[in-house]
C-alpha cells in the first residue's frame, strides 16, 4: 500500500521578525510608498494644465482663507481639486501667502501657476482718466460714478490741488485713496516745475503759477499754443493790464459746476465777481480748474513774445497780436470767417478804441433844411412892406434841444454772444477799463458793493478759501 509523503512543516518564523520595531518599520515603509505614489500623482495634477477652457476673471475678497480660495477656484472651474490645491500650497510653504484681489486666469492654467499669481498679488490693474481742465467738483463726480472704486466720496479739494492724468488702480480701491494720490502727485509736480521756472516771471508763488495755468488750460485746447497763450497773460501781468479771460467770467458765475448752460454774452463781462478778470486786476483768488502738466510748464517757461491779444482764427487755434490795431484786424478776419459759414450768432467782442480816445458822444440829429422860396420883388428900403418881406425870407432859428440826464452816460450794447476769443476787448460803451489803460486808475467796485453770484448761491465752500499748494488739504 502506497503511503503519501509526509508534508514538511513550515519553517518557524524568526523572533526578530516579530519584533515590534520591525513591524513599525514595515508600516512606515508602506506608508511612505503610498505617500510617494500619491505625491507623484498629486504633484503631476498640481503642475499639469487645468480644466479652464477660456480666460476667466476671479475676485478674491479680502479676509478669504486658503480653503475658501480653493473652493471658490474649484466652483468657477479654474482648478479641478480644491484639496490637491490646498495641500500643494501648504507643502510648498505658501499657506498664508495668498493675497486678495481681482485676478485674470488664462485657459488651461495649472494649480501651480494659480498659486504663484495669488502669492505675487498680480491683480488686474484698472485705469481712470482725468482730463485736464476739470474742476475739483467734476473730478469728484467722476470718481463717484466709477463702480470699481469703493467708499464714500471725500470732500471736494481746492481747485488746482488735483493732477489730471491716467491713474492705475485695483478693484476695491477707495475713492479717498485716489484723491490722496492725485494730491500727492500734483504737489510733487508743482514743486518740480516751480524750481525750473524762467527768471523774472510776475508770479510770486507756486499757487499763482497753478492759477494762471488753469486759465491757460481753459483758453486753448491745442498743446502747441499753450506757451504762446501763456506769454500773452505774462505780458499783460507785467504791464499791469487786466487779463480779460472769458473762462474766469464763467467760473465766477457757475463755480465748480464748470460749465455755463448758455452762450457767454458781452453783458456778462461787466458783471463783477471775485474771478472776473475783466473787472479785477491781476490773477483771480484761486485756480478756476485743475491744469495739466503741459499748461503748468507753459506758464513756468512761456514763449518769448510781445503779444497782448489773441482771437480765434477759425481753424481751432488763435491769431495773436502785440497791438490793439493788429488785434482789431484779426477780429475783422474772424468776423469774415463767421459770415462765410461760421456760426453767425457767436460773434467776438467789438474792437475798442485806442486807450486815450474819448468816448464817442451821440451826434444831434441834423435840422431839416428849409424849403427855398422864389425871390420876392424889390421893395423900398425902410418901408413896412420891405421889413415884413425881410423877416419872412429869413431862415428859421433851430430849436435848442433839452438836456438829457443820460446824455453823458454811454448806453450798453445789446447782449450778444461772444466768440471764443480772449483776452477780449470789451465794447467802449461797456468796458470798465481800456485794454492798455492803467487798472489802478479805473473805478474799483467797493468791497461788498456788488452781488457776487458765487457768494450767493449753493456752492462748494472750499471755493472761498485761498488755494495754497504749500499746505494743500489732504483727504484722510
RAGIQUI-V296954 format. One record per run of one state. SS is the DSSP state (A for helix, B for strand, O for the rest). FROM is the first residue (numbers start at 1). LEN is the number of residues. If there is no record, write none. Layout:
# RAGIQUI-V296954
ss & from & len
SS & FROM & LEN
SS & FROM & LEN
This chain:
# RAGIQUI-V296954
ss & from & len
O & 1 & 19
A & 20 & 28
O & 48 & 8
B & 56 & 5
O & 61 & 5
A & 66 & 10
O & 76 & 6
A & 82 & 10
O & 92 & 9
B & 101 & 5
O & 106 & 5
A & 111 & 10
O & 121 & 5
B & 126 & 4
O & 130 & 6
A & 136 & 9
O & 145 & 5
B & 150 & 1
O & 151 & 15
B & 166 & 4
O & 170 & 4
B & 174 & 1
A & 175 & 21
O & 196 & 10
A & 206 & 14
O & 220 & 3
A & 223 & 16
O & 239 & 7
A & 246 & 12
O & 258 & 7
B & 265 & 1
A & 266 & 5
O & 271 & 22
A & 293 & 8
O & 301 & 8
B & 309 & 4
O & 313 & 5
B & 318 & 4
O & 322 & 2
A & 324 & 16
O & 340 & 7
B & 347 & 1
O & 348 & 36
A & 384 & 10
O & 394 & 23
B & 417 & 2
O & 419 & 20
A & 439 & 3
O & 442 & 19
A & 461 & 4
O & 465 & 4
A & 469 & 3
O & 472 & 5
